[in-house]
């Protein structure tokens, strides 16, 4: 039997189409993926993301351990409830998972993917044994994302100061009355993610809906994140991909040369190899759908040298878009191989939309 979030009954009452998502019963849509996509870009959407795994770390060596565990450096977090994006690497310097790490008043909180939960817990538990640190998986908490330009207005009547976050920087957060909220998200829009006790999640959901938020399923979440150029584990990255090949090189912190972290030695060798591919955005005006796994041929080359990692029809741009991993070159266009046919595409930045505006830039 699949797991159910605290909001399962709310999804059924909203007439969601439920699907199996890595062992969870989750809403794929509430009738129209396209309408849900536009609701977030133009107004406000609310997502149940309680299937994400929340891990709290406490103990005298919790900071020492987290600085070793992930490639970014949590010592950069000067204030409690602030967070940073990072990769967790294996010994070969490839991505076990991507996550957000938050500094809490008694330690740290990691929010990791549900699809990688099992491997994450094995990896972390094995390495935590050498440190004075306790890890607690927070099954008692739910996680809800409120995204879109109207999200601050939607939450102004919620009995927690989430509305104050609009004055904060991205990934800064607050904690009050067992409710943790941070200014972050996965859609490229202004928004917040709220982690709160399961019994309070239903209240938050109902208040947001009554204030105008639309429930958003996994399908629209994926088109939104792809337009925003956000990675999806198993697509843009996995345990064979370097953070330098999935636009996560900026999250690796080298400032403290004395700090060691898992995968560091291998990562240094990767930088020196100069043989890494890059993640780019591609667009085409052909009537096709770009999909994960399709081969990419660089212009004027006969053999495939790249691959689509994620692709979709962009509801905002009204054209096919994709993220693709290609060898570094001066090519400004490429050909996607779709059912034996080569479709020309323009190469550009791996981000298409930010806060409702088109930010895709063609390579020159």
N, C-alpha and C positions, 0 to 999 in steps of 0.2 A: 504493500500500500504506500502511495506517495505521501510525502510530508505536505502539510497545509499550513499556511501562514495564519496569523491572527485575523487577517482581513478576508479570509476565504469566503465567508458568508456574504460579505459586502460585494465581492466580485460576482457571486451568483445572482444577488439581487439586482446588480447593474447589467445583468444579461451578458456577462463575459463568456467568450468561448475559451474554455480551459484546455490546457495542454500539459503534457509531461515535459518539464524542463529540468533536466539533471536530477530527477527524483522528487521534484516539487510539482504540485498542481498549481499552475500559474496562468494568468489571463494572457492570451495572445492578442486579443482585441475585444472591443465592446461593441462591435458592429461595423466599424469602418477604420481601418488603419490610416487611410489618407486624412480623414477628418481629425483623427487624434493627433496626427503629425502637425497639421496646421494649427490645431488648438494650442499646442505648446509654442510654436513660433509666434503666434499672434496674441495669445492670452495667457492661460495657465493650465498646466496639466499636473496631475498627481499620479505617482507611480508607487506601487507596492514593490519594494526591493528587499523584502525581509528574507529572501532566499540567500542573500549575501551572508558570508560568515564573519561574525564579529568576535575578535579575540582581545581580551584584556590581559596585560602583563603588569605584575607588581613584584616587588622584592628589591633588595638593596642593590642588585646588579642588573636591574631591568634596562637602564639606559645603556650600560656596557653591552648587554646582549643585543638590543635592537640595533645599536651602531654596528655590530658585527653581522647581524642577520640580513640587513638590507643595504643596497648600494648608495642610497641617499643618506644624509647624515641628520638624524633627529636633533643633534645639538644646535642646528640652525633654528629650531623652534624655541623662540625666546619666551613665548607666552603659553600658558595652559590653554588647551582646547584649540590650538592651531595645528594644522596638518600639512603634510607634504606627500607628493606622489613619488613612488619609488618602484624599482624592480627588486624582486628577491631572486638571487642567482644561484645556480648550481656551481659545482667546482669547476666546470668548464666555461663558466662565464656566460651561460645561456639562461633564459628567463623561466624560472619555475612559476612565477606569478607576478602580476602587477597589483599594487595595493596603495591605499592611503594610510599613512601612519599619523596618529594624533598624540600630542602630549597631553596627558590627563593629570589631575592633581596628585594622584598616587602612582603614576606609572605611565604606560602607553597603551593605546588602542590601535589595533590593525583591523582594517576592513578588507577582506580578501574575497576572491571569487568563489561562488558556490561550486562551479564545475571542477575546481582544483582543490576543494576542501580536504579530501582524503590525503592527497600527496603533500599538501601544505602542512597538515597536522603532523604527518610522519616526519617530514623534514625538520620542522620547528622543534617538535618534542625531542627528537634525537639529539639535537644540538643544544637544547636548553639544559640538558643534564649537567653540563659543566659550569653552570652559572647559578647564582642565588636568585632565581626568578621563578615565579609561578604564572602559568598560563591558564586562563579560564575562558572557555567558549560560552558566549552569552546567548543561550537559547531562550532566555527570558525576555530578550529585547526584540523589537521590530524595527524596521527601517523603511522610511517613506521619503520619497523625493518629490519636491514641489518645484516645478520648472516653468519658466516663461516670463515675459515682461510684466505680467500682472501678479506674479507670485507674492511680492510684499503685501499687496492689498488683500490678497486672499487670506493671508495669515495674521492680519492685524488684530483680529478678534480672538485668536487662539490664546489660552491662558498660560503662555510662556513667552518670553521676550524675543521670539524669533524675528519679529519685525525689525528689531535693532540691528540685525545682521546686515541689512542693506547698506549701513554706513561702514561696514568692515571690509577688509580686503578679502580677496578670494582665498578660500581654505582656512580663514579664521572662523572660530566658533564660540559658542557659549554653552554653559551648563547650569541648569536651574530646575529644581523639583524633579530630579531624576530624568530630565529631558536634555539631551545633547543635540545641538544643531550646528551645522557648519554651512558656510556659504560656498557651496560646491555643487557639482552635478556632472551629467554625462551627455548633455544635449547641446552645449554651446550657447545656452541662454542663461540669463540671470536666474538664480535659483538656489534652493537649499536642500540639504539632506538632513533628516531628523531621525535620531535613534532614541527610542523611548520604550518604556515597559509595554509589554503586549497589550495589557488592558487599556492603556491610554491611546494606543494606535487607532482604535476604532473611533474614539472621540475626535482625534486629529483629522482622520479621513472624512468623517461626517461634516465637521465644521468647514473644511476646505471645499467639499462638494457644495455645501449650502452657500458658500461665498463665491461660487462660480468656477471652481476648478473642474476640469473634465478628467475622468479616469482614463489612463493611458496603458495600453498593453505592451507586451514584449516586442511585437512587430514594429510599432511606431518608434519604440525606444531604439531599435536597431537602425532605422533610417535616420533618426535624429543624430545618433552618435556617429554614424558614418559621414553625414554632412559636416559634423563638427570635427571630423578627423580623429576621433577617439579610437584607441585600440580595443580589440575584443580578443580575449585569450582563446587560443586554438585557431585563430584566424591570422591576426597580425604577428602573433608571438607564440612561442612554445619553448620546450626545453632543448630545441636545436637552433634557436634564433638568438643572436646577440642583441642587447639593448641598442647597439649602434645601428642595427638594421630594422628597427621598428620605432624610430624617432624617440627613443628613451635615453639617448646619450646624455641629454641635458639633465637628467635626473641622477646621474652618477656623480657623487661629490668627491672631488680630489683635493679639496682645500687642506685638510689635515693629512699630511703625508704619512704620519705615524699611525693613522687609523687603518686597521685591517678589516676586511669584510669578505664574506664568502664569495669566491669567484674573482677576487681582485687581481690575482696573479695572471689568470687566464685572460682577463679583460685587458690588461696591459699588453699582452702578446697580440690580442686582436687589433688593438690600435696600431701596433707596429707592423702588422701584416699588410695593411693597405689593400686588402682584397675583400672588403665588405660591400655588400649591396646596400641600397637605400630604399626607403619607403616613400613613394610619391603618390600624388593624386592624378587620375586620368579621367577625361570626359570625352564623350563622343556624341555626335548628333544623329547617329544611326539609330534605327528602331530595333534595338537589341537590349538584352539585359546582361550586364557584366556579372560574372559569378566567380566565387572562390575556386581556384584551381585552373582557370583558363590560362593558357600559355600566352606570353607576351613576346613579340618579336620587335627588336629595336629597328628603327628606320634603316633601310639599306642593308639589313642583315637577313640571311636566309634561315638561320636556326634560332629557336626560341631561347631567350636568355633571361626571361623574367616570368612572373606569375601574378595573377590577381589574388589578393588576400581576402578582400571583401568587395562586393559590388551590389548595386541596387539601382532602382529608378528613383531619382531624387524628386520628391514632391515639391520642394522649394524651387529648384532650378528647372524642373520639368524636362529633365534629360538624364540619360544613364551616367552614373559616376562610379568610381571604384578607387580603392587603395591598391597599389601594386608594388611588389618588390622587384627592383631592376638593378642591373649592374650600373655603377656610376659611369656616365657618359655625357657627351654634349648634345645628344639627341633631344629634340623638342617634341617629337611625335613618335608613336609606336603603333603596332598592330596587335589587337587582341584576336586570338584564334578561337572562333565560336563555331562549333560543328563543322570544322573544316574550312570555314570561310574567314578571311582576314578582314577585320574591321578597324579602320584608322581611328586613333584616339590621340588627343592632345595631352602632353605631359605637363604637370604643374605642381603647385604646392599640395601637400597632403591634408589640406583643410579647405572646406568649401563655403561654410556658412558660420558666422559668429554673430550672436545677438540679432538675428534677423537680416544681417547684411551679407552680401556675397563677398568673400575674401579670397576666393580661388584666384591664383596668379599663374598665368601660363609661363612655362620655362622659356627663357630667351637666350 
